[in-house]
Amino acid sequence: MSTPLGVGANAPDVTLSTADANRLADHRGSPVVLIIDSSHWDPTREEMTARLAAWHDLPHGVQVVHASNSPVSAAFGTGDHDAAFVIDPSGIISWRYVSGIDALPKSGGWSRREFVQAAITFAAAIAFTHGIHPVARAWAAEPEHAMATSTVTLRVNGRDLPLELEPRVTLLDALRNYAGLTGTKKGCDHGQCGACTVHVDGRRVLSCMTFAVMQQGHDITTIEGLARGDTLHPIQQAFITHDGFQCGYCTSGQIMSATAMVKEPWGTADSDVREAMSGNICRCGAYPGIVAAVQSVRGNNPSGASR
């Protein structure tokens, strides 16, 4: 089999149906999902294809077309494999899925699971295909429920950051999506996991549970603001020394919570640390290392003045 055409290649103008001389160029001007059926096509998947065609129909200007003749598979280099291509309105391939090449290698057609996986993935590809239908483009540019923005100035890690925000933007989203400070993580987005913990005026706060506009005039510290140049905060160093993390996703929130906790009036026992840190969830179960890290800093500096 020849190499399938890849993303960025020009889609060849082929005849899709010999019965009515329907050509791919006839669909130029709208996003097209081209499904190439191999000789291994399972009739039971026709129902899935029909649903897919109805799902991605005219509301967004998307056309779903099929081809099963060998000239099409030869032109796209798919050989005897099922395949799907997303082609943008100018005729450029913006996404592809070839069974057995872009999935786990196996001969012949794709499984039901593969087909559903491909359908979900190219739905996303369609959304990001440039030059999408003017109706969809206008809808994206002027959402029905758009709200007016205003300048919100946040003092983050000692710097004033003026941001253009809607009043409903949370502090978490303002930090990550507008200020580019992605060390603060979005976990549950419901105030239950602690991954988004930051400091506001020295106290730990769940940034997903407060609006950015409410934090004007306050000093905000994120994980990016703890270290001093190349010198890590004692809690950061302790997490490394005591293996207080595994995947690391919750770690920034754990560290921000711990740096505030060591200055709070908690007892000295491990159970007190676990209670104080109970709002920060670790899916990996690195709790023993977390407790050890916090206790090592508290033991070296009982007053909590860790600088």
Backbone as numpy.savetxt, mean C-alpha at the origin, in Angstrom:
# Nx Ny Nz CAx CAy CAz Cx Cy Cz
8.17 -21.37 -27.13 7.33 -20.19 -27.13 8.21 -18.95 -27.13
7.85 -17.96 -27.92 8.58 -16.70 -27.92 8.30 -15.94 -26.63
9.12 -14.93 -26.36 8.95 -14.16 -25.14 7.72 -13.27 -25.23
6.82 -13.31 -24.24 5.61 -12.47 -24.30 5.98 -10.99 -24.29
5.17 -10.19 -24.94 5.38 -8.75 -24.92 5.24 -8.24 -23.48
6.08 -7.29 -23.11 6.10 -6.79 -21.75 5.48 -5.41 -21.63
5.45 -4.93 -20.40 4.91 -3.60 -20.11 5.74 -2.54 -20.84
5.05 -1.62 -21.48 5.72 -0.56 -22.22 5.81 -0.81 -23.71
5.53 -2.07 -24.12 5.59 -2.40 -25.54 4.32 -1.94 -26.24
4.44 -1.69 -27.54 3.27 -1.37 -28.35 2.46 -2.63 -28.60
1.17 -2.55 -28.35 0.31 -3.70 -28.63 0.13 -3.82 -30.14
0.39 -4.99 -30.72 0.25 -5.15 -32.17 -1.21 -5.06 -32.59
-1.44 -4.50 -33.76 -2.80 -4.39 -34.28 -3.16 -5.70 -34.95
-3.80 -6.57 -34.19 -4.13 -7.91 -34.69 -5.64 -8.05 -34.85
-6.01 -9.01 -35.67 -7.43 -9.33 -35.83 -7.86 -10.21 -34.67
-8.83 -9.73 -33.89 -9.27 -10.47 -32.71 -10.26 -11.56 -33.06
-11.07 -11.31 -34.07 -12.09 -12.28 -34.46 -12.12 -12.39 -35.98
-11.87 -13.58 -36.46 -11.89 -13.78 -37.91 -13.30 -13.72 -38.46
-14.29 -13.90 -37.56 -15.68 -13.91 -38.03 -16.14 -12.53 -38.46
-15.76 -11.49 -37.68 -16.23 -10.15 -38.03 -15.09 -9.17 -38.28
-13.89 -9.67 -38.44 -12.71 -8.85 -38.75 -12.49 -7.75 -37.71
-12.87 -8.03 -36.47 -12.67 -7.08 -35.37 -11.18 -6.99 -35.04
-10.63 -5.76 -35.08 -9.20 -5.59 -34.83 -8.98 -4.85 -33.51
-7.80 -5.04 -32.95 -7.48 -4.41 -31.68 -7.48 -2.89 -31.82
-7.03 -2.38 -32.98 -6.98 -0.93 -33.19 -8.37 -0.30 -33.16
-9.40 -1.12 -33.38 -10.76 -0.59 -33.34 -11.14 -0.10 -31.95
-10.40 -0.56 -30.95 -10.71 -0.21 -29.55 -9.80 0.90 -29.03
-8.99 1.47 -29.90 -8.07 2.53 -29.49 -8.85 3.72 -28.94
-8.32 4.34 -27.89 -8.99 5.49 -27.28 -9.59 5.19 -25.93
-9.66 3.92 -25.57 -10.16 3.51 -24.26 -9.25 2.43 -23.71
-9.17 2.31 -22.38 -8.41 1.18 -21.82 -9.03 -0.15 -22.25
-8.19 -1.10 -22.58 -8.66 -2.40 -23.06 -8.02 -3.51 -22.23
-8.85 -4.45 -21.80 -8.35 -5.68 -21.20 -8.48 -6.77 -22.27
-7.34 -7.28 -22.71 -7.33 -8.33 -23.72 -7.06 -9.66 -23.05
-8.01 -10.58 -23.17 -7.85 -11.92 -22.61 -7.60 -12.89 -23.76
-6.48 -13.57 -23.70 -6.11 -14.54 -24.74 -6.33 -15.93 -24.18
-7.22 -16.67 -24.79 -7.56 -18.01 -24.33 -6.73 -19.04 -25.07
-6.11 -19.93 -24.34 -5.33 -20.99 -24.96 -6.23 -22.16 -25.31
-5.61 -23.17 -25.89 -6.38 -24.37 -26.23 -6.80 -25.14 -24.98
-6.20 -24.76 -23.84 -6.54 -25.43 -22.58 -7.69 -24.73 -21.88
-8.32 -23.79 -22.54 -9.38 -23.01 -21.90 -10.47 -23.94 -21.37
-10.82 -23.74 -20.12 -11.83 -24.54 -19.45 -13.18 -23.85 -19.60
-14.18 -24.52 -20.19 -15.49 -23.87 -20.37 -16.10 -23.36 -19.08
-15.74 -23.95 -17.94 -16.32 -23.50 -16.68 -15.86 -22.10 -16.32
-14.79 -21.60 -16.96 -14.31 -20.25 -16.65 -15.00 -19.18 -17.48
-15.86 -19.59 -18.41 -16.56 -18.61 -19.22 -17.47 -17.73 -18.35
-18.04 -18.33 -17.30 -18.91 -17.56 -16.41 -18.10 -16.47 -15.71
-16.88 -16.81 -15.26 -16.03 -15.82 -14.60 -15.68 -14.70 -15.56
-15.38 -15.06 -16.80 -15.03 -14.05 -17.79 -16.20 -13.12 -18.07
-17.40 -13.69 -18.15 -18.60 -12.87 -18.41 -18.81 -11.88 -17.26
-18.63 -12.36 -16.04 -18.80 -11.46 -14.88 -17.75 -10.36 -14.91
-16.54 -10.75 -15.30 -15.45 -9.79 -15.36 -15.77 -8.71 -16.40
-16.29 -9.11 -17.53 -16.61 -8.16 -18.58 -17.69 -7.18 -18.12
-18.65 -7.67 -17.37 -19.71 -6.79 -16.86 -19.17 -5.86 -15.78
-18.23 -6.37 -15.00 -17.67 -5.60 -13.90 -16.86 -4.41 -14.40
-16.05 -4.65 -15.43 -15.19 -3.60 -15.96 -15.73 -3.07 -17.29
-16.99 -2.67 -17.26 -17.59 -2.22 -18.50 -17.54 -0.70 -18.59
-18.46 -0.12 -19.29 -18.39 1.27 -19.72 -18.27 2.34 -18.64
-18.67 2.15 -17.37 -18.56 3.26 -16.42 -17.20 3.92 -16.41
-16.13 3.15 -16.61 -14.80 3.74 -16.64 -14.19 3.65 -18.03
-15.02 3.42 -19.04 -14.52 3.37 -20.40 -13.68 2.15 -20.70
-13.77 1.11 -19.86 -12.93 -0.07 -20.06 -13.65 -1.08 -20.93
-12.93 -1.63 -21.90 -13.50 -2.65 -22.76 -12.75 -3.97 -22.52
-13.50 -5.03 -22.40 -12.91 -6.36 -22.24 -13.13 -7.13 -23.54
-12.04 -7.56 -24.16 -12.14 -8.29 -25.43 -11.40 -9.62 -25.29
-11.81 -10.57 -26.11 -11.24 -11.92 -26.06 -10.67 -12.31 -27.41
-9.72 -13.17 -27.35 -9.14 -13.73 -28.58 -8.64 -15.13 -28.27
-8.85 -16.03 -29.20 -8.37 -17.40 -29.01 -7.66 -17.94 -30.25
-7.45 -17.07 -31.26 -6.80 -17.59 -32.47 -5.28 -17.50 -32.34
-4.59 -18.37 -33.02 -3.15 -18.47 -32.90 -2.40 -17.23 -33.37
-2.86 -16.47 -34.38 -2.13 -15.25 -34.75 -2.05 -14.25 -33.60
-3.08 -14.15 -32.76 -3.05 -13.22 -31.64 -2.03 -13.68 -30.60
-2.08 -14.97 -30.25 -1.14 -15.48 -29.26 0.30 -15.38 -29.78
0.46 -15.56 -31.10 1.81 -15.45 -31.67 2.29 -14.00 -31.64
1.39 -13.06 -31.95 1.77 -11.65 -31.97 2.15 -11.16 -30.58
1.47 -11.67 -29.55 1.76 -11.25 -28.18 2.78 -12.16 -27.50
3.19 -13.24 -28.20 4.24 -14.12 -27.67 3.80 -15.00 -26.54
2.50 -15.28 -26.43 2.01 -16.07 -25.29 1.98 -17.57 -25.58
2.12 -17.95 -26.84 2.12 -19.37 -27.17 0.85 -20.06 -26.72
1.02 -21.20 -26.06 -0.12 -22.01 -25.62 -0.43 -21.75 -24.15
-0.44 -20.47 -23.78 -0.72 -20.09 -22.39 -1.85 -19.08 -22.36
-2.70 -19.21 -21.35 -3.69 -18.17 -21.13 -2.98 -16.90 -20.70
-3.55 -15.76 -21.07 -2.89 -14.50 -20.73 -3.91 -13.38 -20.68
-3.55 -12.32 -19.99 -4.36 -11.11 -19.95 -3.43 -9.91 -20.05
-3.82 -8.93 -20.86 -3.04 -7.71 -21.02 -3.94 -6.51 -20.78
-3.42 -5.49 -20.11 -4.11 -4.21 -20.02 -3.40 -3.27 -21.00
-4.16 -2.70 -21.92 -3.61 -1.83 -22.96 -4.23 -0.45 -22.79
-3.37 0.57 -22.68 -3.88 1.92 -22.44 -4.47 2.51 -23.72
-5.15 3.66 -23.63 -5.83 4.21 -24.81 -4.93 4.50 -25.99
-3.63 4.67 -25.75 -2.71 4.94 -26.86 -2.14 3.68 -27.48
-2.51 2.50 -26.95 -2.05 1.25 -27.51 -0.79 0.70 -26.86
-0.43 1.19 -25.68 0.76 0.71 -24.96 0.33 -0.28 -23.89
1.06 -1.38 -23.75 0.77 -2.38 -22.72 1.19 -1.82 -21.37
0.23 -1.71 -20.46 0.53 -1.17 -19.13 0.58 -2.26 -18.06
0.17 -3.47 -18.39 0.21 -4.59 -17.43 -0.01 -5.88 -18.20
0.56 -6.97 -17.68 0.31 -8.27 -18.31 0.28 -9.36 -17.25
-0.36 -10.47 -17.59 -0.36 -11.66 -16.74 -0.40 -12.86 -17.68
0.68 -13.63 -17.71 0.76 -14.81 -18.57 0.89 -16.03 -17.67
-0.09 -16.91 -17.74 -0.09 -18.10 -16.89 1.14 -18.95 -17.17
1.78 -19.39 -16.08 2.96 -20.22 -16.21 4.25 -19.42 -16.34
4.14 -18.11 -16.56 5.33 -17.25 -16.65 5.28 -16.19 -15.55
4.14 -15.50 -15.46 3.96 -14.51 -14.40 3.30 -15.14 -13.18
3.14 -16.46 -13.19 2.63 -17.19 -12.04 3.53 -18.39 -11.82
3.15 -19.29 -10.93 3.94 -20.49 -10.71 3.97 -21.30 -12.00
5.15 -21.76 -12.45 5.24 -22.48 -13.72 4.40 -23.74 -13.71
3.63 -23.89 -14.75 2.89 -25.13 -14.97 2.45 -25.11 -16.43
2.11 -26.24 -16.94 1.76 -26.30 -18.35 0.30 -25.91 -18.54
0.03 -25.35 -19.72 -1.35 -25.12 -20.10 -1.97 -23.91 -19.43
-3.28 -24.02 -19.17 -4.07 -22.89 -18.73 -3.91 -22.57 -17.26
-4.66 -21.56 -16.84 -4.56 -21.12 -15.45 -5.70 -21.70 -14.63
-5.46 -21.75 -13.34 -6.46 -22.29 -12.43 -7.48 -21.21 -12.09
-8.55 -21.61 -11.43 -9.56 -20.64 -10.98 -8.93 -19.60 -10.07
-8.05 -20.05 -9.17 -7.40 -19.11 -8.25 -6.54 -18.11 -9.02
-5.80 -18.61 -10.02 -4.98 -17.72 -10.83 -5.84 -16.69 -11.55
-6.97 -17.15 -12.09 -7.82 -16.25 -12.86 -8.34 -15.13 -11.97
-8.79 -15.47 -10.76 -9.31 -14.45 -9.84 -8.19 -13.51 -9.42
-7.00 -14.08 -9.16 -5.86 -13.24 -8.79 -5.54 -12.26 -9.91
-5.54 -12.74 -11.14 -5.25 -11.88 -12.27 -6.31 -10.79 -12.41
-7.57 -11.16 -12.21 -8.66 -10.19 -12.35 -8.51 -9.06 -11.35
-8.21 -9.40 -10.10 -8.05 -8.38 -9.07 -6.86 -7.49 -9.38
-5.76 -8.09 -9.82 -4.55 -7.32 -10.08 -4.73 -6.38 -11.26
-5.35 -6.87 -12.36 -5.46 -5.93 -13.48 -6.56 -4.91 -13.27
-7.45 -5.13 -12.28 -8.37 -4.07 -11.89 -7.59 -2.88 -11.36
-6.55 -3.18 -10.56 -5.68 -2.11 -10.06 -4.88 -1.50 -11.19
-4.43 -2.34 -12.13 -3.65 -1.83 -13.26 -4.47 -0.85 -14.09
-5.75 -1.15 -14.27 -6.63 -0.26 -15.03 -6.70 1.10 -14.35
-6.82 1.07 -13.01 -6.97 2.32 -12.27 -5.77 3.23 -12.45
-4.59 2.61 -12.66 -3.37 3.41 -12.79 -2.91 3.57 -14.23
-3.71 3.09 -15.18 -3.35 3.27 -16.59 -3.53 4.72 -16.97
-2.46 5.34 -17.48 -2.54 6.76 -17.80 -3.47 6.99 -18.98
-4.05 8.16 -19.02 -4.96 8.52 -20.10 -6.28 7.80 -20.03
-6.74 7.50 -18.82 -7.98 6.75 -18.68 -9.15 7.59 -19.21
-10.27 7.00 -19.42 -11.43 7.61 -20.04 -11.72 8.98 -19.42
-12.07 10.01 -20.25 -12.29 11.36 -19.74 -13.31 11.43 -18.61
-14.36 10.61 -18.68 -15.37 10.63 -17.62 -14.74 10.22 -16.29
-13.94 9.15 -16.31 -13.29 8.70 -15.09 -12.27 9.72 -14.61
-11.56 10.35 -15.57 -10.55 11.33 -15.20 -11.21 12.53 -14.52
-12.35 12.99 -15.04 -13.06 14.11 -14.44 -13.58 13.75 -13.06
-14.07 12.52 -12.93 -14.56 12.05 -11.62 -13.45 12.06 -10.59
-12.25 11.63 -11.00 -11.13 11.61 -10.08 -10.67 13.01 -9.72
-10.76 13.93 -10.70 -10.27 15.29 -10.46 -11.21 16.08 -9.56
-12.51 15.79 -9.63 -13.47 16.54 -8.84 -14.39 15.59 -8.09
-13.88 14.97 -7.01 -14.71 14.04 -6.25 -15.95 14.73 -5.70
-17.00 13.97 -5.64 -18.30 14.53 -5.26 -18.26 15.16 -3.88
-17.49 14.56 -2.97 -17.49 15.03 -1.59 -16.19 15.73 -1.23
-15.56 16.40 -2.18 -14.31 17.10 -1.90 -14.54 18.21 -0.88
-13.54 18.41 0.00 -13.64 19.45 1.01 -12.54 20.48 0.78
-12.79 21.69 1.21 -11.82 22.75 1.03 -10.60 22.50 1.91
-9.43 22.87 1.42 -8.20 22.72 2.19 -7.80 24.06 2.78
-6.96 24.00 3.79 -6.40 25.20 4.39 -4.98 24.89 4.82
-4.20 25.90 5.06 -2.82 25.70 5.48 -2.78 25.38 6.97
-2.24 24.22 7.27 -2.08 23.77 8.65 -0.58 23.69 8.92
-0.10 24.43 9.89 1.32 24.43 10.21 1.57 23.55 11.44
2.31 22.49 11.23 2.64 21.57 12.31 4.11 21.72 12.67
4.40 21.75 13.95 5.80 21.79 14.39 6.22 20.36 14.68
7.02 19.79 13.77 7.38 18.38 13.84 8.90 18.26 13.94
9.35 17.59 14.97 10.79 17.37 15.18 11.58 18.68 15.11
10.99 19.73 15.70 11.68 21.01 15.79 11.57 21.89 14.57
10.80 21.48 13.56 10.65 22.27 12.34 9.19 22.57 12.09
8.90 23.75 11.57 7.54 24.10 11.19 7.26 23.61 9.78
6.19 22.82 9.64 5.82 22.26 8.34 4.45 22.79 7.93
4.39 23.72 6.98 3.08 24.17 6.48 2.54 23.16 5.47
1.34 22.66 5.71 0.74 21.64 4.86 -0.66 22.07 4.45
-1.01 21.80 3.19 -2.36 22.07 2.71 -3.21 20.83 2.98
-4.13 20.94 3.94 -4.88 19.77 4.40 -6.37 20.05 4.46
-7.15 19.01 4.23 -8.57 19.07 4.55 -8.71 18.94 6.07
-9.77 19.48 6.65 -9.92 19.40 8.11 -10.08 17.99 8.65
-10.45 17.03 7.78 -10.67 15.67 8.24 -9.40 14.80 8.19
-8.27 15.36 7.76 -7.03 14.58 7.67 -6.48 14.33 9.07
-6.20 13.08 9.38 -5.66 12.75 10.70 -4.20 13.15 10.77
-3.70 13.25 12.00 -2.29 13.56 12.19 -1.43 12.48 11.56
-1.86 11.23 11.65 -1.11 10.12 11.05 -0.97 10.30 9.55
-2.08 10.57 8.87 -2.02 10.74 7.41 -1.26 12.00 7.02
-1.37 13.04 7.83 -0.61 14.26 7.54 0.89 13.99 7.61
1.32 13.23 8.60 2.74 12.92 8.75 3.22 12.03 7.62
2.46 10.99 7.29 2.91 10.00 6.31 2.73 10.50 4.87
1.54 11.01 4.55 1.19 11.28 3.16 1.50 12.70 2.71
1.62 13.62 3.65 1.86 15.01 3.29 3.26 15.49 3.69
3.71 15.07 4.87 5.04 15.48 5.34 6.13 14.50 4.93
5.75 13.31 4.47 6.73 12.32 4.02 7.47 11.64 5.15
6.94 11.70 6.38 7.58 11.05 7.53 6.91 9.69 7.73
7.41 8.69 7.03 6.74 7.38 7.00 7.21 6.44 8.10
8.05 6.93 9.02 8.44 6.08 10.14 7.27 5.76 11.04
6.32 6.68 11.14 5.09 6.44 11.90 4.19 5.54 11.06
3.81 4.39 11.61 3.12 3.37 10.81 1.61 3.40 11.00
0.90 3.06 9.93 -0.54 2.88 10.00 -0.82 1.39 10.15
-1.34 1.01 11.30 -1.66 -0.39 11.54 -3.15 -0.62 11.42
-3.85 -0.47 12.54 -5.30 -0.72 12.54 -6.09 0.51 12.08
-5.53 1.71 12.26 -6.20 2.97 11.95 -7.45 3.17 12.81
-7.51 2.47 13.94 -8.65 2.57 14.85 -8.21 2.78 16.30
-6.96 3.12 16.52 -6.48 3.37 17.87 -6.32 2.13 18.73
-6.15 0.96 18.10 -6.10 -0.28 18.87 -4.74 -0.95 18.90
-3.81 -0.57 17.99 -2.56 -1.33 17.89 -1.34 -0.55 18.36
-1.38 0.77 18.36 -0.26 1.57 18.84 0.84 1.82 17.85
0.73 1.29 16.63 1.81 1.46 15.65 2.02 2.92 15.26
0.99 3.75 15.43 1.06 5.14 14.99 1.45 6.10 16.12
1.96 5.58 17.24 2.26 6.43 18.40 3.31 7.48 18.09
3.01 8.73 18.44 3.97 9.84 18.38 3.89 10.58 19.70
4.74 11.58 19.89 4.67 12.43 21.07 4.08 13.77 20.69
3.17 14.24 21.49 2.65 15.61 21.37 2.90 16.29 22.71
3.75 17.32 22.69 4.18 18.00 23.91 4.73 17.02 24.93
5.47 16.03 24.43 6.15 15.08 25.29 5.32 13.90 25.75
4.04 13.88 25.41 3.16 12.77 25.83 2.82 11.91 24.63
2.69 10.62 24.87 2.39 9.71 23.75 0.93 9.85 23.32
0.76 9.87 22.02 -0.55 10.08 21.41 -0.70 9.15 20.23
-1.89 8.60 20.06 -2.19 7.79 18.88 -2.54 8.74 17.74
-1.66 8.85 16.77 -1.84 9.86 15.73 -2.99 9.57 14.78
-3.49 8.33 14.77 -4.64 8.02 13.91 -5.94 8.48 14.54
-5.89 8.90 15.81 -7.11 9.24 16.53 -7.25 10.74 16.78
-6.44 11.55 16.13 -6.54 12.99 16.28 -6.37 13.66 14.93
-7.08 14.74 14.71 -6.96 15.47 13.45 -5.72 16.35 13.48
-5.08 16.48 12.34 -3.87 17.29 12.24 -4.14 18.73 12.63
-5.29 19.26 12.22 -5.59 20.67 12.47 -5.66 20.96 13.98
-5.93 19.93 14.78 -6.02 20.12 16.23 -4.64 20.25 16.88
-3.58 19.90 16.15 -2.25 19.87 16.75 -1.39 21.08 16.38
-2.00 22.09 15.78 -1.26 23.32 15.53 -0.88 23.97 16.86
0.35 24.45 16.93 0.81 25.08 18.16 1.39 24.11 19.17
1.42 22.83 18.85 1.97 21.81 19.74 3.28 21.26 19.16
4.14 20.78 20.03 5.39 20.16 19.61 5.17 18.67 19.36
5.39 18.25 18.13 5.18 16.86 17.73 6.53 16.21 17.49
6.72 15.03 18.03 7.95 14.27 17.81 7.59 12.92 17.22
8.25 12.56 16.13 8.06 11.24 15.52 9.34 10.43 15.70
9.31 9.19 15.26 10.48 8.32 15.39 11.70 8.92 14.70
11.48 9.70 13.64 12.60 10.32 12.92 13.30 11.38 13.76
12.62 11.87 14.81 13.19 12.95 15.60 13.84 12.50 16.90
13.94 11.21 17.15 14.51 10.73 18.41 16.03 10.76 18.43
16.66 10.29 17.37 18.12 10.23 17.33 18.71 11.63 17.24
19.94 11.76 17.64 20.68 13.02 17.51 21.84 12.77 16.55
21.61 13.06 15.29 22.61 12.74 14.28 22.74 11.23 14.15
23.97 10.73 14.33 24.22 9.29 14.25 24.07 8.60 15.60
23.72 9.35 16.62 23.59 8.78 17.96 22.14 8.42 18.23
21.88 7.14 18.42 20.52 6.68 18.67 20.07 7.07 20.06
18.76 7.23 20.21 18.16 7.39 21.53 18.44 6.12 22.33
18.64 6.21 23.64 18.90 5.01 24.45 17.86 3.90 24.26
16.59 4.27 24.10 15.57 3.25 23.88 15.78 2.57 22.52
16.11 3.34 21.50 16.38 2.74 20.19 17.54 1.75 20.28
18.61 2.15 20.94 19.76 1.27 21.07 19.41 0.03 21.88
18.60 0.21 22.92 18.21 -0.93 23.76 17.38 -1.94 22.98
16.51 -1.46 22.08 15.71 -2.38 21.26 16.62 -3.22 20.37
17.69 -2.64 19.87 18.65 -3.40 19.06 19.39 -4.41 19.93
19.87 -3.94 21.07 20.67 -4.79 21.95 19.89 -5.98 22.46
18.61 -5.78 22.77 17.80 -6.83 23.39 16.83 -7.49 22.41
17.04 -7.31 21.11 16.17 -7.93 20.10 14.70 -7.65 20.38
14.37 -6.38 20.50 13.00 -6.00 20.82 12.08 -5.89 19.62
12.42 -6.57 18.54 11.57 -6.53 17.34 11.90 -7.73 16.46
10.96 -8.04 15.55 11.21 -9.06 14.53 10.94 -8.45 13.15
9.67 -8.37 12.74 9.41 -7.78 11.42 9.64 -6.28 11.43
9.48 -5.63 12.57 9.79 -4.21 12.70 8.65 -3.26 12.42
7.49 -3.77 12.00 6.43 -2.85 11.62 5.91 -2.05 12.82
5.78 -2.70 13.96 5.25 -2.01 15.13 6.33 -1.27 15.90
7.60 -1.43 15.51 8.72 -0.99 16.34 8.74 0.51 16.58
8.45 1.31 15.57 8.49 2.75 15.78 7.48 3.16 16.83
6.28 2.59 16.78 5.27 2.89 17.80 5.68 2.38 19.17
6.30 1.19 19.22 6.77 0.65 20.49 7.82 1.56 21.11
8.75 2.03 20.29 9.84 2.88 20.78 9.29 4.23 21.25
8.37 4.81 20.48 7.81 6.09 20.89 7.03 5.95 22.19
6.32 4.86 22.34 5.59 4.62 23.58 6.54 4.41 24.75
7.62 3.66 24.51 8.57 3.37 25.57 9.33 4.61 26.02
9.70 5.49 25.08 10.45 6.69 25.45 9.61 7.62 26.31
8.29 7.60 26.10 7.41 8.39 26.97 7.18 7.67 28.28
7.06 6.34 28.22 6.73 5.55 29.40 7.80 5.66 30.48
9.09 5.74 30.07 10.16 5.76 31.08 10.15 7.06 31.89
9.40 8.06 31.43 9.28 9.32 32.18 7.98 9.41 32.96
7.17 8.36 32.87 5.89 8.32 33.56 6.01 7.58 34.89
5.11 7.83 35.83 5.22 7.24 37.18 4.72 5.81 37.27
5.42 4.91 36.61 5.08 3.49 36.69 5.97 2.79 37.71
5.53 1.62 38.16 6.33 0.83 39.09 7.56 0.25 38.42
8.36 -0.46 39.18 9.65 -0.94 38.68 9.60 -2.36 38.12
8.53 -3.10 38.33 8.48 -4.51 37.95 8.24 -4.68 36.45
8.59 -5.88 35.95 8.32 -6.20 34.54 6.82 -6.10 34.23
6.00 -6.50 35.20 4.55 -6.45 34.99 4.08 -5.02 34.80
4.75 -4.06 35.44 4.40 -2.65 35.26 4.73 -2.19 33.84
5.85 -2.66 33.31 6.21 -2.33 31.94 5.20 -2.91 30.97
4.82 -4.16 31.19 3.85 -4.79 30.30 2.52 -4.04 30.33
2.11 -3.60 31.51 0.86 -2.84 31.62 1.00 -1.50 30.91
2.13 -0.83 31.12 2.34 0.49 30.51 2.41 0.42 29.00
2.90 -0.71 28.48 3.07 -0.87 27.04 1.94 -1.68 26.41
0.88 -1.93 27.14 -0.18 -2.83 26.66 -0.94 -2.26 25.47
-0.84 -0.96 25.24 -1.52 -0.38 24.09 -0.77 -0.55 22.79
0.41 -1.16 22.84 1.22 -1.40 21.63 1.28 -2.89 21.37
0.72 -3.30 20.24 0.59 -4.71 19.90 1.71 -5.14 18.96
2.31 -6.32 19.24 3.36 -6.88 18.39 2.88 -8.23 17.88
2.59 -8.31 16.59 2.11 -9.57 16.01 3.18 -10.65 16.07
4.45 -10.26 16.06 5.55 -11.23 16.09 5.76 -11.81 17.49
5.26 -11.15 18.52 5.42 -11.64 19.88 6.79 -11.37 20.47
7.37 -10.19 20.15 8.70 -9.86 20.65 8.65 -9.21 22.03
7.63 -9.49 22.79 7.42 -8.82 24.07 8.56 -9.00 25.08
9.14 -10.20 25.23 10.25 -10.33 26.20 11.41 -9.38 25.90
11.76 -9.24 24.61 12.83 -8.32 24.23 12.45 -6.87 24.46
11.17 -6.56 24.25 10.70 -5.19 24.48 10.79 -4.83 25.96
10.32 -5.74 26.81 10.38 -5.49 28.25 11.83 -5.36 28.71
12.69 -6.24 28.22 14.10 -6.18 28.59 14.74 -4.87 28.15
14.38 -4.40 26.96 14.93 -3.13 26.46 14.51 -1.97 27.34
13.22 -1.92 27.67 12.72 -0.83 28.50 13.34 -0.88 29.89
13.41 -2.06 30.47 13.96 -2.19 31.81 15.44 -1.85 31.86
16.16 -2.12 30.79 17.59 -1.80 30.79 17.79 -0.29 30.84
16.94 0.46 30.13 17.05 1.92 30.16 16.60 2.47 31.50
15.52 1.91 32.03 15.04 2.37 33.35 16.07 2.07 34.44
16.73 0.93 34.33 17.73 0.57 35.33 18.95 1.46 35.30
19.34 1.87 34.07 20.50 2.74 33.93 20.17 4.18 34.28
18.90 4.53 34.19 18.50 5.92 34.40 17.11 5.97 35.01
16.96 5.67 36.28 15.65 5.56 36.90 14.81 6.83 36.78
15.45 8.00 36.68 14.70 9.26 36.62 14.03 9.47 35.27
14.47 8.71 34.26 13.87 8.84 32.93 14.50 9.94 32.10
15.46 10.67 32.65 16.13 11.71 31.86 17.19 11.06 31.00
16.76 10.48 29.90 17.62 9.61 29.11 18.54 10.35 28.16
18.53 11.66 28.19 19.43 12.41 27.32 20.68 12.77 28.10
